[in-house]
Amino acid sequence: MKIHNPKSLEEAVQLKKSYPEAVYFAGGTYVYSLGHDFADAIDISRVVRNEIYHTMNHVHIGAMATLEKILLSELSPLILRNGAKLCPSLQQRSAATIGGNIAQRRDDGYLTAAVLASEPVIVLMTENGRLEVSADDYMAGKYDGLILEFIFRKNLKGDVKRIGRTSHMHMAVSGAECNGVYAYTASSSGFAKGGKDSWQDIAFESDSLGSADYKRYLLSVMF
Ligand SMILES: Cc1cc2nc3c(=O)[nH]c(=O)nc-3n(C[C@H](O)[C@H](O)[C@H](O)COP(=O)(O)OP(=O)(O)OC[C@H]3O[C@@H](n4cnc5c(N)ncnc54)[C@H](O)[C@@H]3O)c2cc1C
């Protein structure tokens, strides 16, 4: 395993093209977790920003912002702060980044429901240059690339909920509501977004966190 240290975004993307098996190394909490096999890694900590700042109508969050930074910053949208809080470990929150979390498109992702419901624009660096895509399209796997930042509208109102057996176990289900848009996740089953009943679009599967019927019921009464 080799760790590459690109000096520019362009070089990072070029390295990924040259080494397709390589992973981007952000906080490293997933790629570096015990027993996780990975090939080469591309350290993006020097080329992707971690700032959180406001412009006239938007809140910008760099993809290298950690969940702890998002949680503590009063500049972060409240729904995202509450999403970051779903990661129960201070140690993990202090390293895990929003880019690394969303890039995995997890159906037990700490930020999956909050990001889907709050509909930020996601800025990517691709082989063809910078690209702005919707969170929906990114989460649906329509685009890949190095995530640079998330751009949220200001004054979002909403909340996030999660249900799991304990705070430190993977969540069975989660849901978020933001300005009338709902998003839901269910472990091993995927995620859905839309109206209040959009949880019905999930093809529920049983796993060690709960049966398909249990997860379906939890989401039906969540909001
Ligand atoms: C014990 C344990 C339990 C966990 N439980 C959960 C859980 O319940 N829910 C959950 O969501 N996560 C969980 N995780 C995984 C992980 O901690 C989080 O998903 C974290 O947010 C990943 O962020 P990171 O910065 O550490 O990503 P990294 O580990 O650095 O990278 C993760 C993946 O994202 C890609 N990536 C990283 N940054 C970017 C970027 N800017 N652009 C494009 N691709 C990128 C990498 O190529 C890699 O494939 C757990 C991890 C551990 C060790």
Ligand as a Chemical Component Dictionary entry (heavy atoms), coordinates in Angstrom:
data_LIG
# 
_chem_comp.id                   LIG 
_chem_comp.type                 NON-POLYMER 
_chem_comp.pdbx_formal_charge   0 
_chem_comp.three_letter_code    LIG 
# 
loop_
_chem_comp_atom.comp_id 
_chem_comp_atom.atom_id 
_chem_comp_atom.alt_atom_id 
_chem_comp_atom.type_symbol 
_chem_comp_atom.charge 
_chem_comp_atom.model_Cartn_x 
_chem_comp_atom.model_Cartn_y 
_chem_comp_atom.model_Cartn_z 
_chem_comp_atom.pdbx_ordinal 
LIG C1  C1  C 0 -16.282 1.258  14.207 1  
LIG C2  C2  C 0 -16.808 2.068  13.055 2  
LIG C3  C3  C 0 -18.190 2.258  12.941 3  
LIG C4  C4  C 0 -18.710 3.042  11.899 4  
LIG N1  N1  N 0 -20.054 3.229  11.834 5  
LIG C5  C5  C 0 -20.563 4.058  10.867 6  
LIG C6  C6  C 0 -21.966 4.331  10.826 7  
LIG O1  O1  O 0 -22.763 3.798  11.607 8  
LIG N2  N2  N 0 -22.406 5.200  9.887  9  
LIG C7  C7  C 0 -21.561 5.813  9.001  10 
LIG O2  O2  O 0 -22.007 6.629  8.201  11 
LIG N3  N3  N 0 -20.247 5.521  8.990  12 
LIG C8  C8  C 0 -19.719 4.673  9.906  13 
LIG N4  N4  N 0 -18.371 4.397  9.916  14 
LIG C9  C9  C 0 -17.532 4.815  8.786  15 
LIG C10 C10 C 0 -16.837 6.164  8.850  16 
LIG O3  O3  O 0 -16.336 6.450  10.139 17 
LIG C11 C11 C 0 -17.730 7.336  8.420  18 
LIG O4  O4  O 0 -18.512 6.973  7.300  19 
LIG C12 C12 C 0 -16.908 8.575  8.114  20 
LIG O5  O5  O 0 -17.771 9.688  7.942  21 
LIG C13 C13 C 0 -16.036 8.446  6.870  22 
LIG O6  O6  O 0 -15.363 9.687  6.693  23 
LIG P1  P1  P 0 -13.770 9.729  6.511  24 
LIG O7  O7  O 0 -13.402 11.149 6.290  25 
LIG O8  O8  O 0 -13.094 9.034  7.630  26 
LIG O9  O9  O 0 -13.621 8.891  5.153  27 
LIG P2  P2  P 0 -12.397 8.011  4.654  28 
LIG O10 O10 O 0 -12.314 6.773  5.488  29 
LIG O11 O11 O 0 -11.172 8.814  4.498  30 
LIG O12 O12 O 0 -12.943 7.644  3.181  31 
LIG C14 C14 C 0 -14.128 6.878  3.037  32 
LIG C15 C15 C 0 -14.480 6.680  1.561  33 
LIG O13 O13 O 0 -14.883 7.924  1.008  34 
LIG C16 C16 C 0 -14.076 8.280  -0.121 35 
LIG N5  N5  N 0 -13.828 9.721  0.013  36 
LIG C17 C17 C 0 -13.355 10.371 1.092  37 
LIG N6  N6  N 0 -13.355 11.709 0.893  38 
LIG C18 C18 C 0 -13.813 11.901 -0.366 39 
LIG C19 C19 C 0 -14.041 13.062 -1.166 40 
LIG N7  N7  N 0 -13.812 14.317 -0.711 41 
LIG N8  N8  N 0 -14.528 12.882 -2.426 42 
LIG C20 C20 C 0 -14.801 11.647 -2.906 43 
LIG N9  N9  N 0 -14.596 10.507 -2.197 44 
LIG C21 C21 C 0 -14.117 10.639 -0.943 45 
LIG C22 C22 C 0 -12.817 7.420  -0.036 46 
LIG O14 O14 O 0 -12.335 7.117  -1.334 47 
LIG C23 C23 C 0 -13.322 6.187  0.693  48 
LIG O15 O15 O 0 -13.860 5.261  -0.227 49 
LIG C24 C24 C 0 -17.825 3.620  10.935 50 
LIG C25 C25 C 0 -16.442 3.407  11.049 51 
LIG C26 C26 C 0 -15.933 2.626  12.092 52 
LIG C27 C27 C 0 -14.454 2.418  12.185 53 
# 
loop_
_chem_comp_bond.comp_id 
_chem_comp_bond.atom_id_1 
_chem_comp_bond.atom_id_2 
_chem_comp_bond.value_order 
_chem_comp_bond.pdbx_ordinal 
LIG C1  C2  SING 1  
LIG C2  C3  SING 2  
LIG C2  C26 DOUB 3  
LIG C3  C4  DOUB 4  
LIG C4  N1  SING 5  
LIG C4  C24 SING 6  
LIG N1  C5  DOUB 7  
LIG C5  C6  SING 8  
LIG C5  C8  SING 9  
LIG C6  O1  DOUB 10 
LIG C6  N2  SING 11 
LIG N2  C7  SING 12 
LIG C7  O2  DOUB 13 
LIG C7  N3  SING 14 
LIG N3  C8  DOUB 15 
LIG C8  N4  SING 16 
LIG N4  C9  SING 17 
LIG N4  C24 SING 18 
LIG C9  C10 SING 19 
LIG C10 O3  SING 20 
LIG C10 C11 SING 21 
LIG C11 O4  SING 22 
LIG C11 C12 SING 23 
LIG C12 O5  SING 24 
LIG C12 C13 SING 25 
LIG C13 O6  SING 26 
LIG O6  P1  SING 27 
LIG P1  O7  DOUB 28 
LIG P1  O8  SING 29 
LIG P1  O9  SING 30 
LIG O9  P2  SING 31 
LIG P2  O10 DOUB 32 
LIG P2  O11 SING 33 
LIG P2  O12 SING 34 
LIG O12 C14 SING 35 
LIG C14 C15 SING 36 
LIG C15 O13 SING 37 
LIG C15 C23 SING 38 
LIG O13 C16 SING 39 
LIG C16 N5  SING 40 
LIG C16 C22 SING 41 
LIG N5  C17 SING 42 
LIG N5  C21 SING 43 
LIG C17 N6  DOUB 44 
LIG N6  C18 SING 45 
LIG C18 C19 SING 46 
LIG C18 C21 DOUB 47 
LIG C19 N7  SING 48 
LIG C19 N8  DOUB 49 
LIG N8  C20 SING 50 
LIG C20 N9  DOUB 51 
LIG N9  C21 SING 52 
LIG C22 O14 SING 53 
LIG C22 C23 SING 54 
LIG C23 O15 SING 55 
LIG C24 C25 DOUB 56 
LIG C25 C26 SING 57 
LIG C26 C27 SING 58 
# 
